[in-house]
Amino acid sequence: MALQWINERAGYFSGAVTIGYIKGEDTGILIDAGLDKQIAKKVIRQLEAESLPLTHLLITHAHTDHFGGAPTIQQAHPEASVYAPAFEEAVLAYPLFEPLYLFQGNEPVKDLRSKFLLGPSVKVDRVIGEGAQKIGEIDVVIHALPGHSHNQVGLEVDGILYAADAYLGRRALEKHVIPFQIDAKQVYETLEQLLKLDIKGALPGHGDYEETFQETVQVNMKRQEALKVAVEKEVSGRDFISLSDLVARVLTFQGLKVEEPGRYALFRTAILSFVRWLEVEQTASLVVEDNVLGLKGGEIHSKNESNNNEATLA
C-alpha cells in the first residue's frame, strides 16, 4: 500500500479503498481513512517514514469502508482536524444509522452489524460545504457528488479530482455489478457533472488515477443506463410487481446469487434506488395490493432501451 504521487503534492494510497493525500508546507490532508485500524496504521506508518504532515482528514461520505480507520488516525494525530459534509457528519457521529436504513429502519440484525456496515463513531470538527476554500494553506474546491450517498463530496486540487464513489474504476464496477447507491437518478446526474469538469484527471474511491477518466465515467453511465432498463423491463406494463420480486428478478437477470442478508440489503437498496427515477418520469407508481408493497408500471419510453437489451459493460 505504497503512497503514489500524481504530482508534487497530490498522491494516494491504492488499495481496496483509495485514500488520498495532499501535502503543503505545513499541511497534510488525508482524504478518507479506509475500512479499519489496520489500514489506517499502514497509512500512518508511511507518512511518518517520509516525514509527511497529517493535519486534516476529510471524510467524503459516511460509508464504513471510507471512515472505519478514522478513530485510529485521530488517536495517532489528535491535533488533526476532521472534516465531513453535512448529513454525512451525522452518520459519522451515529454510525448505527447505516445498518438502520439498510434494514428499513428496524434495529439491525447481527449480519448487518459487521465491520463493513457498522463502523466506529467519529467526531467531526468541521462540517464542510461545497465551493472554493482553503484547508490549511492549500487551496481546494469541494464538489457535491450525491447519489452514492446522500451528501457525498469530492475534493479538487491542482486540477485533480478525488472523486470518492461518484464513479467506480472499471475493475470495481465489474466486481460489484450493481453499484451501491441511494438515488440512481442523482448518480447519473453526478456522472454527467463529472464529464463537464475542466480538470486534468480524476481518482475514484475504488480504482487508480486516470487522466482520461471520462472514458471510465462513460462506462459507469452505460452501466447505470443498462440497470435502469433492467428495472423498467420488470415493471413495464405490469399491474403489480412486489418490491421483493423486483429485486429478485433484477438480481437473477444480472447473474447474481445472494445468500448473505447484509449483501442482499446493499443490493436491494441499490435496485430500489431506481424506483424514484421511474416515479419522477411517471413510468411507475408505488402502490400497496393485498398488504404487499410494490410497483404499478406504465408505458416505458426509455431512450436507452433500444441499445441496452442486456445490462452489459462497454
C-alpha positions as CSV (number, residue, x, y, z in Angstrom):
1,M,0.0,0.0,0.0
2,A,2.6,2.5,-1.2
3,L,2.0,6.2,-1.5
4,Q,1.8,7.0,-5.2
5,W,2.3,10.6,-6.3
6,I,0.3,12.2,-9.1
7,N,2.2,15.5,-8.9
8,E,4.5,17.2,-6.4
9,R,1.8,17.4,-3.7
10,A,-1.1,15.2,-4.7
11,G,-0.9,11.5,-4.1
12,Y,-2.9,8.5,-3.0
13,F,-2.7,5.1,-1.3
14,S,-4.0,2.4,-3.6
15,G,-6.0,-0.5,-2.1
16,A,-9.4,-1.9,-1.7
17,V,-10.4,1.7,-0.9
18,T,-8.4,4.6,-2.3
19,I,-7.1,7.0,0.3
20,G,-6.0,10.4,-1.0
21,Y,-3.1,12.6,0.4
22,I,-2.2,16.2,-0.3
23,K,0.9,17.9,1.2
24,G,1.6,21.6,1.6
25,E,4.3,23.4,3.5
26,D,2.7,22.7,6.9
27,T,-0.5,21.0,5.9
28,G,-1.1,17.3,5.2
29,I,-4.7,16.4,4.1
30,L,-5.8,12.8,4.2
31,I,-8.9,12.1,2.1
32,D,-10.8,9.2,3.7
33,A,-9.5,6.7,6.2
34,G,-10.0,3.2,4.9
35,L,-12.0,0.4,6.4
36,D,-10.3,-0.3,9.7
37,K,-7.4,0.3,12.1
38,Q,-5.0,-2.0,10.2
39,I,-5.4,0.1,7.0
40,A,-5.1,3.4,9.0
41,K,-1.9,2.2,10.7
42,K,-0.2,1.4,7.4
43,V,-1.0,4.9,6.2
44,I,0.2,6.5,9.3
45,R,3.5,4.5,9.3
46,Q,4.2,5.5,5.7
47,L,3.5,9.2,6.3
48,E,5.8,9.1,9.4
49,A,8.5,7.2,7.5
50,E,8.6,10.0,4.9
51,S,8.2,12.8,7.5
52,L,5.0,14.0,5.9
53,P,2.5,16.0,7.9
54,L,-1.1,14.9,8.8
55,T,-3.1,18.0,9.9
56,H,-6.5,17.3,8.3
57,L,-8.7,14.4,7.5
58,L,-11.6,14.8,5.0
59,I,-14.2,12.1,5.1
60,T,-16.0,12.2,1.7
61,H,-19.1,10.2,2.8
62,A,-20.2,8.1,5.7
63,H,-19.8,4.6,4.4
64,T,-17.7,2.4,6.7
65,D,-15.1,1.4,4.1
66,H,-14.2,5.1,3.9
67,F,-14.2,6.1,7.6
68,G,-13.6,2.9,9.7
69,G,-9.9,3.8,10.2
70,A,-10.6,7.4,11.3
71,P,-10.5,6.8,15.1
72,T,-7.1,5.3,14.7
73,I,-5.9,8.3,12.8
74,Q,-7.5,10.6,15.5
75,Q,-5.7,8.7,18.2
76,A,-2.3,8.9,16.5
77,H,-2.8,12.6,15.4
78,P,-5.2,14.2,18.0
79,E,-4.2,17.6,16.5
80,A,-5.6,16.7,13.1
81,S,-9.0,18.4,12.2
82,V,-11.7,16.1,10.8
83,Y,-13.9,17.5,8.1
84,A,-17.1,16.0,6.6
85,P,-20.1,17.2,4.7
86,A,-23.5,17.8,6.3
87,F,-25.7,14.8,6.9
88,E,-22.7,12.5,6.4
89,E,-21.4,14.1,9.6
90,A,-24.5,12.9,11.5
91,V,-24.0,9.3,10.3
92,L,-20.3,9.5,11.4
93,A,-21.4,10.6,14.8
94,Y,-24.1,7.8,15.0
95,P,-22.9,5.1,12.6
96,L,-25.8,2.8,13.6
97,F,-27.8,4.9,11.0
98,E,-26.2,3.0,8.1
99,P,-27.3,-0.6,9.0
100,L,-30.5,1.0,10.4
101,Y,-31.5,2.4,7.0
102,L,-30.3,-0.7,5.2
103,F,-32.7,-2.7,7.4
104,Q,-35.6,-0.3,6.6
105,G,-35.4,1.4,10.0
106,N,-35.6,-1.6,12.2
107,E,-33.0,-2.5,14.8
108,P,-30.3,-4.2,12.7
109,V,-29.7,-7.9,13.0
110,K,-26.3,-9.4,13.6
111,D,-25.5,-9.8,9.9
112,L,-25.9,-6.1,9.4
113,R,-23.6,-5.2,12.2
114,S,-20.3,-6.4,10.6
115,K,-17.4,-4.0,10.3
116,F,-18.3,-3.5,6.7
117,L,-21.7,-2.0,7.6
118,L,-21.3,-0.7,11.2
119,G,-18.3,1.5,11.7
120,P,-17.0,3.3,14.8
121,S,-18.2,6.7,15.8
122,V,-16.2,9.6,14.5
123,K,-16.1,13.1,16.0
124,V,-16.2,15.7,13.2
125,D,-14.6,19.1,13.9
126,R,-16.0,21.0,10.9
127,V,-18.9,20.5,8.5
128,I,-17.6,21.4,5.1
129,G,-19.6,22.8,2.3
130,E,-19.0,23.0,-1.5
131,G,-17.0,25.6,-3.3
132,A,-13.5,27.1,-3.4
133,Q,-11.9,27.3,0.0
134,K,-8.7,26.7,2.0
135,I,-7.8,23.6,4.1
136,G,-4.7,24.8,6.0
137,E,-2.8,26.8,3.4
138,I,-3.9,24.6,0.5
139,D,-6.5,26.0,-2.0
140,V,-9.1,23.3,-2.8
141,V,-12.5,23.1,-4.4
142,I,-15.2,20.9,-2.8
143,H,-17.7,19.4,-5.2
144,A,-21.1,18.0,-4.3
145,L,-21.3,14.4,-5.7
146,P,-24.6,12.9,-4.3
147,G,-26.3,9.7,-5.3
148,H,-24.0,7.1,-4.0
149,S,-24.7,8.5,-0.6
150,H,-26.9,11.4,0.5
151,N,-24.3,14.2,0.6
152,Q,-21.0,12.8,-0.7
153,V,-18.3,15.3,-1.7
154,G,-15.2,15.2,-3.8
155,L,-12.1,17.4,-3.5
156,E,-10.2,19.1,-6.3
157,V,-6.7,20.3,-6.0
158,D,-4.3,21.4,-8.9
159,G,-6.9,20.3,-11.4
160,I,-7.0,16.8,-9.9
161,L,-10.3,15.4,-8.5
162,Y,-10.6,13.0,-5.7
163,A,-14.0,11.8,-6.7
164,A,-14.8,9.4,-3.9
165,D,-17.5,6.9,-5.0
166,A,-19.1,9.2,-7.6
167,Y,-17.9,6.7,-10.1
168,L,-16.1,3.3,-9.8
169,G,-12.9,2.2,-11.5
170,R,-13.6,-0.5,-14.2
171,R,-12.4,-3.4,-12.1
172,A,-14.5,-2.4,-9.2
173,L,-17.5,-1.9,-11.5
174,E,-17.1,-5.4,-12.9
175,K,-16.8,-6.8,-9.4
176,H,-19.8,-5.2,-7.9
177,V,-22.1,-5.5,-11.0
178,I,-24.8,-3.3,-9.3
179,P,-23.0,-0.4,-7.6
180,F,-24.4,0.7,-4.3
181,Q,-26.5,3.9,-4.5
182,I,-29.4,5.5,-2.7
183,D,-30.6,7.7,-5.6
184,A,-30.0,6.3,-9.1
185,K,-31.1,9.5,-10.8
186,Q,-28.7,11.6,-8.7
187,V,-25.9,9.1,-9.5
188,Y,-26.5,9.6,-13.2
189,E,-26.6,13.4,-12.9
190,T,-23.4,13.4,-10.9
191,L,-21.7,11.3,-13.6
192,E,-22.9,13.9,-16.2
193,Q,-21.5,16.6,-14.0
194,L,-18.1,14.9,-13.9
195,L,-17.9,15.0,-17.7
196,K,-18.3,18.8,-17.6
197,L,-15.5,19.5,-15.2
198,D,-12.4,21.2,-16.6
199,I,-9.8,19.1,-14.8
200,K,-6.6,17.2,-15.6
201,G,-7.7,13.9,-14.2
202,A,-9.7,12.1,-11.5
203,L,-9.3,9.4,-8.9
204,P,-12.2,7.2,-7.9
205,G,-12.7,5.8,-4.4
206,H,-12.1,2.3,-5.8
207,G,-9.5,2.4,-8.6
208,D,-6.5,4.3,-9.8
209,Y,-5.8,7.8,-11.1
210,E,-6.7,8.4,-14.7
211,E,-6.1,11.4,-16.9
212,T,-8.7,10.0,-19.3
213,F,-11.2,9.4,-16.5
214,Q,-14.0,10.5,-18.9
215,E,-13.9,7.1,-20.5
216,T,-14.4,5.3,-17.2
217,V,-17.2,7.7,-16.3
218,Q,-19.0,6.9,-19.5
219,V,-18.7,3.2,-18.8
220,N,-20.3,3.9,-15.4
221,M,-23.1,5.8,-17.2
222,K,-23.7,2.9,-19.6
223,R,-24.0,0.6,-16.6
224,Q,-26.4,2.9,-15.0
225,E,-28.5,3.1,-18.2
226,A,-28.5,-0.7,-18.5
227,L,-29.6,-1.2,-14.9
228,K,-32.4,1.3,-15.4
229,V,-33.6,-0.6,-18.5
230,A,-33.4,-3.9,-16.5
231,V,-35.7,-2.4,-13.8
232,E,-38.0,-0.8,-16.3
233,K,-38.5,-4.1,-18.1
234,E,-39.6,-5.8,-14.9
235,V,-42.1,-3.0,-14.2
236,S,-43.3,-2.0,-17.7
237,G,-47.0,-2.9,-18.4
238,R,-47.5,-4.7,-15.1
239,D,-50.5,-4.1,-13.0
240,F,-48.3,-5.0,-10.0
241,I,-44.9,-6.4,-9.0
242,S,-43.8,-6.5,-5.4
243,L,-40.6,-4.8,-4.4
244,S,-39.1,-8.1,-3.3
245,D,-40.0,-9.8,-6.6
246,L,-38.4,-6.8,-8.5
247,V,-35.2,-7.2,-6.5
248,A,-35.1,-10.9,-7.0
249,R,-35.7,-10.7,-10.8
250,V,-33.1,-8.0,-11.3
251,L,-30.5,-9.9,-9.3
252,T,-31.2,-13.0,-11.3
253,F,-31.0,-11.1,-14.6
254,Q,-27.6,-9.8,-13.6
255,G,-26.4,-13.3,-12.9
256,L,-26.1,-12.7,-9.1
257,K,-26.9,-15.2,-6.4
258,V,-27.0,-13.5,-3.0
259,E,-27.0,-15.6,0.2
260,E,-26.0,-13.2,3.0
261,P,-28.6,-10.8,4.4
262,G,-26.1,-7.9,4.6
263,R,-25.1,-8.2,1.0
264,Y,-28.8,-8.6,0.0
265,A,-29.6,-5.4,1.8
266,L,-27.0,-3.5,-0.1
267,F,-28.3,-4.8,-3.5
268,R,-31.9,-4.2,-2.5
269,T,-31.1,-0.6,-1.7
270,A,-29.2,-0.1,-5.0
271,I,-32.0,-1.7,-7.1
272,L,-34.8,0.2,-5.3
273,S,-32.9,3.5,-5.8
274,F,-34.2,3.3,-9.4
275,V,-37.9,3.5,-8.1
276,R,-37.7,7.2,-7.5
277,W,-36.3,7.7,-11.0
278,L,-39.2,5.9,-12.6
279,E,-41.6,7.8,-10.3
280,V,-40.2,11.1,-11.4
281,E,-40.6,10.1,-15.0
282,Q,-44.1,8.9,-14.2
283,T,-43.5,5.5,-15.7
284,A,-44.2,3.7,-12.4
285,S,-46.0,4.3,-9.2
286,L,-45.7,2.9,-5.7
287,V,-48.8,1.0,-4.6
288,V,-50.0,-1.5,-2.0
289,E,-52.0,-4.5,-3.0
290,D,-53.2,-7.2,-0.7
291,N,-50.9,-5.8,2.0
292,V,-47.9,-6.1,-0.3
293,L,-45.8,-3.0,-1.3
294,G,-44.9,-2.9,-4.9
295,L,-45.0,-1.0,-8.2
296,K,-47.6,-0.5,-10.9
297,G,-46.0,0.1,-14.3
298,G,-46.9,2.5,-17.0
299,E,-45.7,2.7,-20.6
300,I,-41.9,2.9,-20.7
301,H,-40.3,5.0,-23.3
302,S,-36.6,4.7,-22.4
303,K,-34.1,6.5,-24.7
304,N,-31.6,3.7,-23.8
305,E,-33.9,0.7,-24.3
306,S,-33.0,0.1,-28.0
307,N,-29.3,-0.3,-27.3
308,N,-29.4,-1.7,-23.8
309,N,-31.2,-5.0,-24.3
310,E,-28.8,-6.6,-21.9
311,A,-27.1,-5.0,-18.9
312,T,-23.5,-5.3,-20.1
313,L,-20.3,-3.3,-19.6
314,A,-18.9,-1.5,-22.5
